[in-house]
């Protein structure tokens, strides 16, 4: 279930469900991005695991200026070498 952020900005600390919805990816993709170092590691607030939204935005800004997440992905890089079928 995806949740929608209402208002001008997301909360300061977001859950994995909210982060995945904001980035339009699955929760397993969030785990993969954290493991690959594309997203910061979450912190524990009380009994909840949360991501600092400001850190998430900061981690994504260099990727956006470098062309986005897809250029960092070896699979997506390999697709550039495939020519279309005749």
N, C-alpha and C positions, 0 to 999 in steps of 0.2 A: 504494500500500500504506500503510495507516494503522498507526501504531505506538501501543501502549498504554503509558502511564506507569504503572509499578508503584511501590507504596510510598506514603508519606504526602504527598510533594510532588514536583513535577517538578524536573528538574535546573536549576541556576542559569542556564545558557545552553542554549537549545533550537534545534534545526535547523528549517528551514521545514516539513519533513514532520511533525515533532513538534508544532510550533506549530499547524499546520493541523488535526492530529488533536485537539489539546486544545480548539481553538475550534470544532471540528466544521464546518470550511469547507474549500474546496479551496485548493491552493497558489496558484492564480491569484487567489483572493480575498484571500489574505495580501498579495500584491503590490499589489492594488488598495487595500487598507486602508492600506498603507504610503504609497502615492502620495497618497491622500486625507488623510493625517495622522492617521488613526484609530489606527494602530499606530506605534511608534517604528521608526526605520531600524535595520537590523541592523548588527552590528559584525563585523569579520573577526578570528577567533582562529586564528592559524596559517594554514592553508589552508582553513579552514571559515568559513562565514557563519552567525552565530548571533544570536539575540535574547535579551536579558537578560529573564528571566521576570518579575522584579520591575518592570521598566519596562513590560512588556506589561500586567501587572495594574494598574499605576498609570494607564496610558492608558485602560484599559477601565472603571475605577471611575467617572469622571465620566459616561461614557456610560450606565452602569447606573442611576445616580441620575437621569439625564435621561430615562430610559425605554428605553434600549437603542440598539443600532446601527440598528435599523429606522427609528427616528424621525429619524435623521440622513440617511437615504437619500432623495433626492428622489422616486425611484420609489415607495417605500413611503409617503411622504407623499401622493403623488398618488392612491394607492389609497383613501385616506380620503375622497376626493371622489366615488368611484364608488358608485352605489346598486345594490343587488342587482337581478337580473332578476326581473320579476313572475312 
